[in-house]
Amino acid sequence: MSYIGQEPILIPTGVTIDFKIPTLTITGPLGIINLHIPIEILLVVKDSTLLVYPHHLLLAALQNHSIPSSNAAWGTTRSIIFNIIQSTLFGSSKQIILTGSGFSVDIQNLTKGPTLVFNFARLHNSYLPIPPHLTVTISGIHILIQGVDIIQVTNFAATIKSLYKTNLYSGKGLLYPNEVVTLKVGKKK
């Protein structure tokens, strides 16, 4: 049993939910987000609540079967749906901090559209096009990514972080604000 999966999701006013297997469409004041729901999960809308069930609970009552993969997806699916509902109401954002001397980032309009240009004190710059539904602002060493879809915002932030792996000896790299990097001890003479 999943304790998170059992909790009902309250649907706030201004948000509508439409479920046609296997796609869940969530419409809020800031936009529309479609989410693919695994077949092991069943969604039931009652009044102003959304209930998430694994199929094995229904099958167990009918045929005494069990599907172990549905338990794994149950709580995760409920959390993703809840986060998407919140992001259609309030939006979502992620912040990344550039740490290291000689590191810089800039937004340039290239032929592909707005593009982030990173200079990691290397010979060549790294270019990353900004997805159309996201807004990126830069102030000094802070990069702020904003958008309606929390999944797109988080994935783009992870893509930015993957451009330069944090150096565990000097602490240079791309970090989230609350991320803690434990530095390794360098060579001793």
Phi, psi and omega in degrees: 000140178256122180291325178288319181295333181287334184292131176287151177259121177282130179268112182289163177293141182096353179244130176243146182235131178231123182242113173236115188309127002257020186252131174254125179250121180247120181247124180230183181296333182266345180163187181243133178232130176257139181227133176277125180258132178298152182291344179284352185249139177241133179249137178230127178258119177235123180051246180245031177232152177243126180251136181247125180233145169278148182296333184293335176293321178286319180292325179296323179290327183269312189235002181061043175253165176218136177244106185295331182291337180290328176295322181293325183272347187297300182293323179296315180296319179297319180293319179296316180298316179299315180295323179292320177299317179295323181287334175287338177273313189245351186081175179220155180211154175224145179239141177232139181246130175274120178239128179140143179283139181086000179269136176211159178219146181211155175255126178234147175268105178256186182295332179279354184111193180298134185225138173276131179245115181257138173239107182258038181057037176247179179289322184247148176276158175253132182247136179220111179293141180274128178300150187296332185266008181246152176243128180240127175238146181237129173226103181068244180259007181259132175246123180246122180251126181230149178184177180274317184274114182295331180291316178295318180297313181294319179295320179292322177296321178293325177295319177297315181296331182284349180292327181218110180288138182296130179283121184281352178264323182253341181084007179283148176148199179252123185231150168283158185303321183262009182284134180248126178251119177275116183283140175276155178282133180282188180293141177251141180271000000 
